[in-house]
Amino acid sequence: MTETKAEAKSSAGTNPATSTGRNTNYLLMLSYSSILALWGASQVVAIPYVAHLLALVTAILYAACHASLVLREEPVAMDGSEHSRPSSEREILRKEDAYQFPLVGSVSLFSLYLAFKFLDKDLVNLLIGAYFAVVGCIALTMTIAPLVERVTPAFFRRSVGWDYKLKHPLPEIIAGPSPWDLGLEITGAEIVAFLAAAVVCGLYLQSKPWYLNNVLGISFCLQGIERFSLGTYKIGAILLIGLFFYDIFWVFGTDVMVTVAKNLDGPIKILFPRSLEVNPATGKLDLSLLGLGDIVIPGFFLAILLRFDAHQAKVPVNVPTDFHASFPKPYFHSALLAYVAGLGVTMFVMIQFNAAQPALLYLVPACLGSSFLCALVRGEVKELLDYSEEEEEEDVSSESEVDKKDK
């Protein structure tokens, strides 16, 4: 029996914090609760920023990685047709992309550095802030829509939409395949969530307060880790090693990274107040920051380790995904603990030497070393290196090609 389009969409958008099942993962519930509690409490209580940073990032990673279990869902028919596509939106990194990622990141980073050096800083931040506000509105909508569905009447879950395809004459390498699929399907709950997100983004653009910056930054982390797959453990290792050297070069070798981080006023970082009292010298709060890349990039790696744990434990692939399913998680737990330890070392060195540190210098060895050591101890090195999430995509593509030939 196949799912209807609305059912499949609903299952893909289920919030792990609100989904119910036979088991209850209390650590998952605690993670979501901690994110909300820390965000609210930090505005009225002076939380030591190191403890605040470690607790918030750990909660984000635990919640987002469990939400990424939806990527294990098998392709399902969306409209009753013989062709199918994955029930959840997903992106899978290719090996070529992993090799190119540090180069692309370097070009983007240096371009921002030149923009701040030779153009008006306020204009650059205005353009970047507007862009991230639009993208943040989408991310925040996707984050809160499942919760809105839970607290609104049933008719808010009914979907409306249209299908529209637009042919274009542009080269595929520039504009993608023709025609463009401009169809849209949306529920009443998603409309409500979008309006709420638009208000938040509008308020953020007015004065860019740190607490609304964090709302958007947390949404980016949750949605990015949930929907993106590294494909294989080996691709993840290639990406982390490349960014390990990228981070070291741009922080220690030049002033580019620090300059961009200090000047860029956008939700590409999470801010942690050192005190709730305004600094008389600057007229602003003293804030520490952690770039989203230091959360999201290792988060991709932790998420694929969690899905590998589920694969090894032979957890059934259900639709919708049971985010609270109980199974051994040796790779995920060891890597998460190593990540927190690596982040703690980063903060210690930064405070001790009063100098910016490339966090991936400590986080990459922690994540790679802990996962490989776990595989050695368990005698599963081959299984870990052979694990792939690309096969389903290739199988679906090959089946589609066969169907086209048959026609």
ZIHU-V772539 format. One record per residue. N is the residue number from 0. SS is DSSP state (alpha for helix, beta for strand, coil for the rest). PSI is psi as a letter, one per 40 degrees, with the letter a starting at -180 (* if undefined). D_LAST is the distance of its C-alpha to the last C-alpha in whole Angstrom. Layout:
N|SS|PSI|D_LAST / N|SS|PSI|D_LAST
This chain:
0|coil|h|25 / 1|coil|i|23 / 2|coil|i|25 / 3|coil|i|25 / 4|alpha|d|25 / 5|alpha|d|29 / 6|alpha|d|29 / 7|alpha|d|27 / 8|alpha|d|29 / 9|alpha|d|32 / 10|alpha|d|32 / 11|alpha|d|31 / 12|coil|e|34 / 13|coil|h|37 / 14|coil|h|40 / 15|coil|d|41 / 16|coil|d|45 / 17|coil|e|44 / 18|coil|i|42 / 19|coil|i|43 / 20|coil|a|43 / 21|coil|d|45 / 22|coil|i|46 / 23|coil|h|48 / 24|coil|g|48 / 25|alpha|d|51 / 26|alpha|d|51 / 27|alpha|d|47 / 28|alpha|d|49 / 29|alpha|d|52 / 30|alpha|d|50 / 31|alpha|d|49 / 32|alpha|d|52 / 33|alpha|d|54 / 34|alpha|d|52 / 35|alpha|d|53 / 36|alpha|d|56 / 37|alpha|d|57 / 38|alpha|d|55 / 39|alpha|d|58 / 40|alpha|d|61 / 41|coil|e|61 / 42|coil|e|62 / 43|coil|e|65 / 44|coil|h|66 / 45|coil|g|66 / 46|coil|h|64 / 47|coil|h|65 / 48|alpha|d|62 / 49|alpha|d|61 / 50|alpha|d|61 / 51|alpha|d|59 / 52|alpha|d|56 / 53|alpha|d|56 / 54|alpha|d|56 / 55|alpha|d|53 / 56|alpha|d|51 / 57|alpha|d|51 / 58|alpha|d|50 / 59|alpha|d|47 / 60|alpha|d|46 / 61|alpha|d|46 / 62|alpha|d|44 / 63|alpha|d|42 / 64|alpha|d|41 / 65|alpha|d|41 / 66|alpha|d|38 / 67|alpha|e|36 / 68|alpha|e|35 / 69|alpha|d|33 / 70|alpha|e|31 / 71|alpha|e|30 / 72|coil|h|28 / 73|coil|i|25 / 74|coil|h|22 / 75|beta|i|22 / 76|coil|h|19 / 77|coil|d|21 / 78|coil|e|20 / 79|coil|e|19 / 80|coil|i|15 / 81|coil|d|13 / 82|coil|i|13 / 83|coil|i|17 / 84|beta|i|19 / 85|coil|i|23 / 86|coil|e|25 / 87|coil|i|28 / 88|coil|h|28 / 89|coil|i|28 / 90|beta|h|29 / 91|beta|h|29 / 92|coil|h|31 / 93|coil|i|30 / 94|alpha|d|32 / 95|alpha|d|33 / 96|alpha|d|33 / 97|alpha|d|36 / 98|alpha|d|38 / 99|alpha|e|38 / 100|alpha|d|39 / 101|alpha|d|42 / 102|alpha|d|42 / 103|alpha|d|40 / 104|alpha|d|43 / 105|alpha|d|46 / 106|alpha|d|45 / 107|alpha|d|44 / 108|alpha|d|48 / 109|alpha|d|49 / 110|alpha|d|48 / 111|alpha|d|49 / 112|alpha|d|53 / 113|alpha|d|53 / 114|alpha|d|52 / 115|alpha|d|55 / 116|alpha|d|57 / 117|alpha|e|57 / 118|coil|i|56 / 119|coil|h|57 / 120|alpha|d|57 / 121|alpha|d|57 / 122|alpha|d|54 / 123|alpha|d|52 / 124|alpha|d|52 / 125|alpha|d|52 / 126|alpha|d|48 / 127|alpha|d|47 / 128|alpha|d|49 / 129|alpha|d|47 / 130|alpha|d|43 / 131|alpha|d|44 / 132|alpha|d|45 / 133|alpha|d|42 / 134|alpha|d|40 / 135|alpha|d|42 / 136|alpha|d|42 / 137|alpha|d|38 / 138|alpha|d|39 / 139|alpha|d|42 / 140|alpha|d|40 / 141|alpha|d|38 / 142|alpha|d|41 / 143|alpha|e|43 / 144|alpha|d|40 / 145|alpha|d|40 / 146|alpha|d|43 / 147|alpha|d|44 / 148|alpha|d|41 / 149|alpha|d|44 / 150|alpha|e|47 / 151|coil|i|45 / 152|coil|i|45 / 153|alpha|d|41 / 154|alpha|e|40 / 155|alpha|e|40 / 156|alpha|e|37 / 157|coil|h|35 / 158|beta|i|32 / 159|beta|i|32 / 160|beta|a|30 / 161|beta|i|27 / 162|coil|h|24 / 163|coil|h|24 / 164|beta|h|22 / 165|beta|h|24 / 166|coil|i|23 / 167|coil|i|25 / 168|coil|e|26 / 169|coil|i|27 / 170|coil|i|26 / 171|alpha|d|24 / 172|alpha|d|27 / 173|alpha|d|29 / 174|alpha|e|27 / 175|coil|i|24 / 176|coil|i|21 / 177|coil|i|20 / 178|coil|i|20 / 179|beta|h|23 / 180|beta|h|22 / 181|coil|e|26 / 182|coil|i|25 / 183|beta|h|28 / 184|beta|h|29 / 185|beta|i|33 / 186|beta|i|35 / 187|alpha|d|39 / 188|alpha|d|40 / 189|alpha|d|38 / 190|alpha|d|40 / 191|alpha|d|43 / 192|alpha|d|42 / 193|alpha|d|41 / 194|alpha|d|45 / 195|alpha|d|47 / 196|alpha|d|45 / 197|alpha|d|46 / 198|alpha|d|49 / 199|alpha|d|50 / 200|alpha|d|48 / 201|alpha|d|50 / 202|alpha|d|53 / 203|alpha|d|52 / 204|alpha|d|52 / 205|alpha|d|56 / 206|alpha|e|58 / 207|coil|f|55 / 208|coil|i|57 / 209|alpha|d|56 / 210|alpha|d|56 / 211|alpha|d|53 / 212|alpha|d|52 / 213|alpha|d|51 / 214|alpha|d|49 / 215|alpha|d|47 / 216|alpha|d|47 / 217|alpha|d|47 / 218|alpha|d|43 / 219|alpha|d|42 / 220|alpha|d|43 / 221|alpha|d|41 / 222|alpha|d|38 / 223|alpha|d|37 / 224|alpha|d|38 / 225|alpha|d|36 / 226|alpha|e|33 / 227|beta|h|33 / 228|beta|h|32 / 229|coil|e|34 / 230|coil|d|31 / 231|beta|i|33 / 232|alpha|d|37 / 233|alpha|d|37 / 234|alpha|d|36 / 235|alpha|d|38 / 236|alpha|d|41 / 237|alpha|d|40 / 238|alpha|d|40 / 239|alpha|d|43 / 240|alpha|d|45 / 241|alpha|d|44 / 242|alpha|d|45 / 243|alpha|d|48 / 244|alpha|d|49 / 245|alpha|d|48 / 246|alpha|d|50 / 247|alpha|d|53 / 248|alpha|d|53 / 249|alpha|e|53 / 250|alpha|d|56 / 251|alpha|d|58 / 252|alpha|d|58 / 253|coil|i|58 / 254|coil|e|58 / 255|alpha|d|55 / 256|alpha|d|54 / 257|alpha|d|57 / 258|alpha|d|57 / 259|alpha|d|54 / 260|alpha|d|54 / 261|alpha|d|57 / 262|alpha|d|56 / 263|coil|h|53 / 264|coil|g|53 / 265|coil|i|50 / 266|coil|f|49 / 267|coil|e|47 / 268|beta|i|50 / 269|beta|h|52 / 270|beta|i|56 / 271|beta|h|58 / 272|beta|h|62 / 273|coil|d|65 / 274|coil|i|67 / 275|coil|e|67 / 276|coil|h|70 / 277|coil|h|69 / 278|beta|h|71 / 279|coil|d|74 / 280|coil|d|73 / 281|coil|e|69 / 282|coil|e|69 / 283|beta|i|66 / 284|coil|i|65 / 285|coil|h|65 / 286|beta|i|61 / 287|beta|i|60 / 288|beta|i|56 / 289|beta|h|53 / 290|beta|i|50 / 291|coil|d|47 / 292|alpha|d|45 / 293|alpha|e|48 / 294|alpha|d|46 / 295|alpha|d|43 / 296|alpha|d|42 / 297|alpha|d|44 / 298|alpha|d|42 / 299|alpha|d|39 / 300|alpha|d|40 / 301|alpha|d|42 / 302|alpha|d|39 / 303|alpha|d|37 / 304|alpha|d|40 / 305|alpha|d|40 / 306|alpha|d|37 / 307|alpha|d|37 / 308|alpha|d|40 / 309|alpha|d|38 / 310|alpha|d|36 / 311|alpha|d|39 / 312|coil|e|40 / 313|coil|f|37 / 314|coil|h|37 / 315|coil|i|34 / 316|coil|h|31 / 317|coil|i|32 / 318|coil|h|31 / 319|coil|i|33 / 320|coil|h|34 / 321|coil|g|38 / 322|coil|e|40 / 323|coil|e|43 / 324|coil|h|42 / 325|coil|h|45 / 326|coil|i|44 / 327|coil|h|46 / 328|coil|f|45 / 329|alpha|d|47 / 330|alpha|d|45 / 331|alpha|d|45 / 332|alpha|d|49 / 333|alpha|d|50 / 334|alpha|d|48 / 335|alpha|d|49 / 336|alpha|d|53 / 337|alpha|d|52 / 338|alpha|d|51 / 339|alpha|d|54 / 340|alpha|d|56 / 341|alpha|d|55 / 342|alpha|d|55 / 343|alpha|d|59 / 344|alpha|d|60 / 345|alpha|d|58 / 346|alpha|d|60 / 347|alpha|d|63 / 348|alpha|d|63 / 349|alpha|d|62 / 350|alpha|d|66 / 351|alpha|d|68 / 352|alpha|e|67 / 353|coil|f|67 / 354|coil|i|64 / 355|coil|i|60 / 356|coil|i|58 / 357|coil|h|54 / 358|coil|d|53 / 359|alpha|e|50 / 360|alpha|d|53 / 361|alpha|d|54 / 362|alpha|d|51 / 363|alpha|d|48 / 364|alpha|d|51 / 365|alpha|d|51 / 366|alpha|d|48 / 367|alpha|d|47 / 368|alpha|d|50 / 369|alpha|d|50 / 370|alpha|d|46 / 371|alpha|d|47 / 372|alpha|d|50 / 373|alpha|d|49 / 374|alpha|d|46 / 375|alpha|d|49 / 376|alpha|d|51 / 377|alpha|e|49 / 378|coil|f|47 / 379|coil|f|44 / 380|alpha|d|43 / 381|alpha|d|41 / 382|alpha|d|39 / 383|alpha|d|39 / 384|alpha|d|38 / 385|alpha|e|35 / 386|coil|h|34 / 387|beta|i|31 / 388|coil|e|29 / 389|coil|d|26 / 390|alpha|d|24 / 391|alpha|d|23 / 392|alpha|d|21 / 393|alpha|d|20 / 394|alpha|d|18 / 395|alpha|d|17 / 396|alpha|d|16 / 397|alpha|d|14 / 398|alpha|d|12 / 399|alpha|d|11 / 400|alpha|d|10 / 401|alpha|d|9 / 402|alpha|d|6 / 403|alpha|d|5 / 404|alpha|d|5 / 405|alpha|d|4 / 406|coil|*|0
